[in-house]
Amino acid sequence: MTDIKILFETFKIGSTNLNNRVGVAPMTRTSASPEGLATDQMVSYYTKFARGGFGLIFTEGVYPDDKYAQGYLNQPGIINDEQVQAWKKVTDSVHDEGGKIFIQLMHAGALSQGNRFNKQTLGPSAVQPKGEQLAFYGGEGSFPVPKEATKEDIAEVIQGFVNAAVHAKQAGFDGVEIHGANGYILDQFLTDYMNQRTDEYGGSTENRVRLLVEVSKAVREAVGNEMTVGIRISQGKVNDHHHKWAGEEKDAEIIFGQLKDAGLDFIHVTEYEAWQPAFPQAEGITELESEFGDSGATLAALAKKYSNLPLIANGYLHDPDKARKIIEKGEADVITIGRGALVNGDWVNKVKNGEPLKEFVAEEFLSPDATIKGFEA
Ligand SMILES: Cc1cc2nc3c(=O)[nH]c(=O)nc-3n(C[C@H](O)[C@H](O)[C@H](O)COP(=O)(O)O)c2cc1C
């Protein structure tokens, strides 16, 4: 084993100086108040990661508008001043511990299973999502058929991300991550079978990635250069774990090539399959494995190759040696850890000190639901 010190080097991403290259992945915990306010329990939860040495913390997916964006009951939002003030307690506390924190803005679209503003769901087309609602976020049964987004709806989606990003800046976040992954609305536009549109947002891969590019550009314009802005991209989805882009590397070239010129500071890739071992029926791949056939290129490598942007990689990288490898190979600049951080809130300090890491046990953390456990409110 070569040196894992590479993980603990400083790194500058956008305008944000990180103490090291290890971050906490975004994780929905449905632990906010019913009005979408971050709670004192959430302050403790996020602060623990900063105290434990993580250089960067991504929040859970946060809803950006009061239309169709909210995905889960008790999900936090960032749509009004009350929510901004609640988040400010989180960002202040993380900063006091020397950490940096990026908010993930998530519009659930057709995968919404709990929206206090709206019973109807929105998608690129009136196509029923595959799979079942997520029980550990309080859902059950199949997803409804969404309403096909009109041009006005699309404009509202973009404006929602813009308003939320401006609110995030007021709340003291160091950066914004646009959730373009895991099956939510931006990924629905990108996904061939969900997007049956015949206008400029549908059809070719260039057209299907258009909304992701438009949101990225609009957010950048709204927050300026002093706030770091990135996007998360995956193939797999919470409701369709093994989805792959039909055009394989050609699609990767178009998607990451278009995002290259969208004003972004980073791309964060994840393979949804990677975290399925959290669940009994699951099998996993790591972010280190070849994406399409035997070419050997990982999604991280393809994202870097075609976007030339700083790259954050996620998926089964809680083994320090795997984390080291992907950075050493030059495929990623920063790595994030999801489940491994839930069990090792001090993963960075432990690895630095050569202390043993705890194994993730789904039943302890995500049963009967995904709410935060083990933190005093
Ligand atoms: C409880 C839980 C909630 C999650 N919520 C989100 C989320 O809100 N946004 C997101 O992009 N990914 C979410 N994910 C996926 C993680 O960010 C990450 O991609 C996944 O856990 C794989 O990384 P790991 O192998 O380090 O756990 C969630 C994962 C878990 C375990």
The ligand as an SDF file (V2000), in Angstrom:
LIG
                    3D

 31 33  0  0  0  0  0  0  0  0999 V2000
  -29.5220    7.2650    3.7780 C   0  0  0  0  0  0  0  0  0  0  0  0
  -29.0280    7.7230    2.4380 C   0  0  0  0  0  0  0  0  0  0  0  0
  -29.5950    8.8410    1.8640 C   0  0  0  0  0  0  0  0  0  0  0  0
  -29.1430    9.3250    0.6240 C   0  0  0  0  0  0  0  0  0  0  0  0
  -29.6440   10.4990    0.1110 N   0  0  0  0  0  0  0  0  0  0  0  0
  -29.0800   11.0620   -0.9610 C   0  0  0  0  0  0  0  0  0  0  0  0
  -29.4240   12.3890   -1.3660 C   0  0  0  0  0  0  0  0  0  0  0  0
  -30.2180   13.0990   -0.7190 O   0  0  0  0  0  0  0  0  0  0  0  0
  -28.8360   12.8830   -2.4810 N   0  0  0  0  0  0  0  0  0  0  0  0
  -27.9240   12.1530   -3.2010 C   0  0  0  0  0  0  0  0  0  0  0  0
  -27.4230   12.6440   -4.2090 O   0  0  0  0  0  0  0  0  0  0  0  0
  -27.5710   10.9020   -2.8260 N   0  0  0  0  0  0  0  0  0  0  0  0
  -28.0940   10.3600   -1.7180 C   0  0  0  0  0  0  0  0  0  0  0  0
  -27.6620    9.1250   -1.2790 N   0  0  0  0  0  0  0  0  0  0  0  0
  -26.5900    8.4360   -2.0070 C   0  0  0  0  0  0  0  0  0  0  0  0
  -25.2350    8.7750   -1.3910 C   0  0  0  0  0  0  0  0  0  0  0  0
  -24.9130   10.1300   -1.5980 O   0  0  0  0  0  0  0  0  0  0  0  0
  -24.1220    7.9420   -2.0280 C   0  0  0  0  0  0  0  0  0  0  0  0
  -24.1440    8.1330   -3.4140 O   0  0  0  0  0  0  0  0  0  0  0  0
  -24.2690    6.4530   -1.7410 C   0  0  0  0  0  0  0  0  0  0  0  0
  -24.5100    6.1990   -0.3680 O   0  0  0  0  0  0  0  0  0  0  0  0
  -23.0260    5.6800   -2.1960 C   0  0  0  0  0  0  0  0  0  0  0  0
  -21.8930    6.0760   -1.4640 O   0  0  0  0  0  0  0  0  0  0  0  0
  -21.3150    5.1120   -0.3170 P   0  0  0  0  0  0  0  0  0  0  0  0
  -20.9270    3.8170   -0.9890 O   0  0  0  0  0  0  0  0  0  0  0  0
  -20.1180    5.8520    0.2150 O   0  0  0  0  0  0  0  0  0  0  0  0
  -22.3850    4.9070    0.7020 O   0  0  0  0  0  0  0  0  0  0  0  0
  -28.1170    8.6260   -0.0670 C   0  0  0  0  0  0  0  0  0  0  0  0
  -27.5640    7.4890    0.5270 C   0  0  0  0  0  0  0  0  0  0  0  0
  -27.9810    7.0350    1.7700 C   0  0  0  0  0  0  0  0  0  0  0  0
  -27.3170    5.8300    2.3890 C   0  0  0  0  0  0  0  0  0  0  0  0
  1  2  1  0
  2  3  1  0
  2 30  2  0
  3  4  2  0
  4  5  1  0
  4 28  1  0
  5  6  2  0
  6  7  1  0
  6 13  1  0
  7  8  2  0
  7  9  1  0
  9 10  1  0
 10 11  2  0
 10 12  1  0
 12 13  2  0
 13 14  1  0
 14 15  1  0
 14 28  1  0
 15 16  1  0
 16 17  1  0
 16 18  1  0
 18 19  1  0
 18 20  1  0
 20 21  1  0
 20 22  1  0
 22 23  1  0
 23 24  1  0
 24 25  2  0
 24 26  1  0
 24 27  1  0
 28 29  2  0
 29 30  1  0
 30 31  1  0
M  END
$$$$
